[in-house]
Amino acid sequence: MYEIMMFEGGVYKFNELKELVEDIGGFILQESVMQTETMLHLAFPEEEERIIRDKIKDLGGKFRKLPLGGSEIIIVAPSLGKHHAVDPICDISEYLRRKGAITNMMGLARGVGKRIAQMTVEEREVLEEFDAAVFVFGNIKECIEEKSGLCESLDVPHIIVGGPQGLALEHYVAGVGRRTDRMRRTHEIDTLERVAAEVEEVIEERRLEIEEDPLAASPLFIKEMIEMVIPQKAGEEFSLIIQIDGLRLNIEEEDVPMIKDVSVGKKKLSEICELEKSRYKGYLLKIKTEAEVGSIY
Amino acid sequence: MEVKVEGGDDFANTTFAKISQATFRDLGVRASIDNIYIYIDPTAHFFVISVKIGRVASPVTVRDMTQREPDRLKITDERYAPNLLSVLWDTYGARIKQVSRLEIEFELDEKERVAMMDLLVYDPKDDLITRILDGIDRILPEGARVRCPIPLPDRVTLLASEDPIGPEWEAKAEEIVRKGSTD
């Protein structure tokens, strides 16, 4: 299992940290150098954490764990109307990004109300492309209970966020109802922390599930292999988004044959992955399990 | 502006009160509202909101929002500038020229100049109901799209639900507002 951390510090000798990460079989997920400040998102085998921590200490930088690093999460509101967006879905989204997740937001077309709330097949398919979904329902207990039924048949780990306390729903976080201002007070930050903790829990469950039947190759490794063939275009951000069991590729259609030909160990990418057009954005690359395709070496 | 919310659980009641305060503050009509009464019936999915209109601010004339100089006006409150220009152009046509952001030049005789200073620029009463209705729309749950106005003296009252509203609910809403807003 890989540990994902963020390093913040000066530029002094920070290349040594990058080399160390690569030497121990880790990856640089994101790198940003702003004058004398640097920020790196690192992924490395968890048993090597001590070496990385020692190196960061030597460099005098700061580091923190990104428990949601390497996951893509969608925040879902019943609509994009002023009743449900912008607060608090933006606050939740921003907080999850601070924990390392790549977040997206979606408003359902017919998600409002109690009896009339619906989720279309297309919306369901879009949601199932993500590693986890966070549903932000409103203030009224009866409506949340009714709407939770929409999520039941979803084949994606999800949590429900709502206002009232004491709802007997699985992965439910209370304390976030309809709002007209930002969540910036201490008790509100604590609520956001509870939301992040609940998302971490469902993501961790999914990770453990995958570990029982491991993937043929890590998405981090495949990302690096793809980047060798199709380098990131100038000014482009997040063309390859890491998911728990694959990648979202924001690529052009003409790049698809090239992607399929990428060598991963002794195999081609097309042999160990399924590549399909996403209903949401770009292409989805789902990595098959080792049991299915055998070892790549 | 007082807000009273009944019918829901504690969280819903508190949140609806906060939303009402914030919404009417954003719309700038808080001072014109005496009180708001909201009744929530989450089980039947019916919502009643009733706003009692209070004292409305006085109308704004040209004198209130400008400073007069011999051949020009200086705008002192830019909020009403579009209304002012529209009123002056409608009344005096091409003899009024906006020379800069806050300066308006005029070619008028003395009698017209005196009359101009008393022209009505904006009357808050004109769009008060529209703004209150906009506020009500922002407060009521988005799913409650079936709306029914309840005629009550001095109040703007709306009953909302996602289901068809029958006469029995109209009568019940009237009773709820009469009772709840006077308690």
Interface residues (C-beta under 8 A of the other chain):
Chain A: P78 S79 G81 K82 H83 H84 V112 G113 K114 R115 I116 A117 G138 N139 I140 K141 E142 C143 G163 P164 Q165 A174 G177 R178 R179 T180 D181
Chain B: G8 D9 F11 A12 T15 F16 K18 I19 A22 T23 D26 I40 P42 T43 H45 R138 P141 E142 G143 A144 R145 E162 D163
